[in-house]
Amino acid sequence: MNIWLGFSLGYSVLAISTLIRTLLAVFKKIELNPGGSSFDESPHFSDQAKKILIQHYSRIQGTLGFWKNQAEKYKRFHYYCMYWTIPASIMIPIITQWIDGQPYSKWLPTIISTHTAILIAFHNGFKVDKNFKSFRHGESDYYDLNRRLLDRPETFGKTEDERLNNYFREVEIVRRFVRNAETDNLPMVEDVKNNTIAK
């Protein structure tokens, strides 16, 4: 077998196989991790406050699961793109120096360039890095608020009602931040076209 053809087939098989593994991981549902002791065991709140906090968490639990799954999905695709595009940017200039008159010698740089261009277009068009940061920060910010309320409730106010109201207000801010980031980062046809043309 021609060595150029062998390298081209090897690269294609490796790229496709890792993409399949990435897609399987992307569409795999991630469950929320157990959070340890929560509001029902907290010594800082009355029974009525505990009930309100538990109900509030039950309503946002689905949103937290969605954030976690979205963050994981974008993270996996982000790293897939990084692991392929960075080596490709180094390989292409080197490989082009070895191109000879054989037709197969042009296949490998063409395949690598095409693969890289597609990944960059999808990564930029779907704003993968921005979406990953938005969902990951939203999830992390919520749990930071949650832990602070459990460990240092006095930072939310002096009275129990004040603490609950301030906590709910800050959770709303986090939810609004993620929602705004999600809609701002929606892929637009114009963005995809511009990124493709630029490449």
C-alpha positions in Angstrom: 0.0 0.0 0.0 1.2 3.5 -0.8 2.4 5.2 2.4 0.5 8.4 1.7 -2.7 6.4 1.2 -2.0 4.5 4.4 -1.5 7.7 6.4 -4.7 9.2 4.9 -6.8 6.2 5.8 -5.2 6.0 9.2 -6.0 9.7 9.9 -9.6 9.3 8.7 -10.3 6.2 10.7 -8.8 7.8 13.9 -10.7 11.0 13.4 -14.0 9.2 12.8 -13.6 6.8 15.6 -12.8 9.6 18.1 -15.7 11.6 16.8 -18.1 8.7 17.4 -16.8 8.3 20.9 -17.2 12.0 21.5 -20.7 12.0 20.2 -21.7 9.0 22.4 -20.3 10.9 25.4 -22.1 14.1 24.3 -25.5 12.4 24.2 -25.0 10.4 27.3 -27.2 11.8 30.1 -25.2 12.9 33.2 -26.9 12.6 36.6 -26.4 15.2 39.3 -23.9 14.2 42.0 -25.3 13.7 45.5 -24.8 17.0 47.4 -24.4 15.6 50.9 -26.3 17.1 53.8 -28.8 19.7 52.6 -31.5 21.9 53.9 -33.5 19.2 55.7 -30.6 18.6 58.0 -29.5 22.2 58.5 -29.6 23.5 62.1 -29.8 27.1 60.9 -33.4 27.1 59.6 -36.9 26.6 61.0 -39.0 23.7 59.8 -41.1 26.1 57.6 -38.0 27.6 56.1 -36.6 24.1 55.4 -39.8 23.2 53.6 -39.6 26.3 51.4 -35.9 25.7 50.6 -36.5 22.0 49.7 -39.4 22.9 47.5 -37.3 25.6 45.8 -34.5 23.1 45.1 -37.0 20.5 43.7 -38.2 23.2 41.2 -34.7 24.1 40.1 -33.3 20.5 40.1 -34.3 19.9 36.5 -32.6 23.1 35.4 -29.4 22.1 37.2 -29.5 18.8 35.4 -29.9 20.6 32.1 -27.0 22.9 32.9 -24.7 20.0 33.9 -25.5 18.1 30.7 -25.1 21.1 28.4 -21.8 22.0 30.1 -20.5 18.4 29.7 -21.7 18.3 26.1 -19.9 21.5 25.1 -16.8 20.6 27.1 -16.4 17.3 25.3 -16.8 18.8 21.9 -14.5 21.7 22.8 -11.7 19.3 23.7 -12.3 17.2 20.7 -11.8 20.2 18.5 -8.7 21.3 20.4 -7.1 17.9 20.3 -7.4 17.8 16.5 -7.0 21.4 15.4 -3.8 22.2 17.4 -1.8 19.2 16.1 -3.2 19.9 12.6 -1.8 23.4 12.6 1.6 22.0 13.3 1.4 19.0 10.9 0.2 20.8 7.8 3.3 23.0 7.2 5.5 20.0 7.8 3.6 17.6 5.6 3.4 20.0 2.7 7.2 20.0 2.5 7.0 16.2 1.6 4.4 16.4 -1.1 5.7 14.8 -4.3 4.2 14.1 -7.7 2.1 11.2 -6.4 -1.7 11.9 -6.4 -1.9 10.2 -3.0 0.6 12.6 -1.5 -2.0 15.4 -1.7 -4.7 13.5 0.0 -3.4 13.7 3.6 -3.0 17.5 3.8 -6.3 17.9 2.0 -8.1 15.6 4.5 -6.4 17.2 7.5 -7.2 20.7 6.3 -10.9 19.9 5.5 -11.3 18.2 8.8 -9.8 21.1 10.7 -11.9 23.7 8.7 -15.1 21.8 9.6 -14.2 21.6 13.3 -13.4 25.3 13.5 -16.6 26.2 11.6 -18.8 24.1 14.0 -16.8 25.3 17.1 -17.2 29.0 16.2 -20.7 28.7 14.7 -22.1 27.0 17.8 -20.0 29.1 20.1 -18.9 26.0 21.9 -16.4 27.6 24.3 -18.8 30.4 25.3 -21.7 28.0 25.9 -19.5 25.7 28.0 -18.4 28.6 30.2 -22.0 29.9 30.6 -23.5 26.6 31.7 -20.5 25.6 33.8 -20.4 29.0 35.6 -24.2 28.9 36.1 -24.0 25.5 37.7 -21.0 26.4 39.8 -22.4 29.7 40.9 -25.7 28.1 42.1 -23.9 25.5 44.2 -21.7 28.2 45.7 -24.8 30.1 46.8 -26.3 26.8 48.1 -23.2 26.0 50.2 -22.9 29.5 51.5 -26.5 29.5 52.6 -26.0 26.2 54.4 -22.6 27.1 55.9 -22.8 30.9 56.5 -26.5 31.9 56.3 -25.7 35.2 58.1 -24.0 36.5 54.9 -27.5 36.7 53.3 -29.0 38.8 56.1 -29.9 39.1 59.8 -33.4 37.5 59.9 -34.5 34.2 58.4 -36.9 35.9 56.0 -34.3 38.3 54.8 -31.8 35.4 54.2 -34.4 33.4 52.2 -35.4 36.4 50.1 -31.8 37.4 49.3 -30.9 33.8 48.5 -33.8 33.5 46.1 -32.9 36.8 44.5 -29.3 35.7 43.9 -30.5 32.4 42.4 -32.8 34.3 40.1 -29.8 36.4 39.0 -27.8 33.2 38.2 -30.7 31.7 36.2 -31.1 35.0 34.3 -27.4 35.1 33.5 -27.4 31.5 32.1 -30.6 32.1 30.1 -29.3 35.3 28.6 -25.9 33.7 27.8 -27.7 30.7 26.2 -29.8 32.9 23.9 -26.9 35.3 23.1 -24.8 32.3 22.1 -27.3 30.7 19.8 -25.7 29.8 16.4 -26.6 32.2 13.7 -26.5 31.4 10.0 -24.5 34.6 9.4 -21.9 33.6 12.0 -21.4 30.2 10.3 -21.1 31.8 6.9 -18.6 34.4 8.1 -16.5 31.8 9.9 -16.5 29.5 6.8 -15.6 32.3 4.5 -12.9 33.6 6.8 -11.2 30.1 6.8 
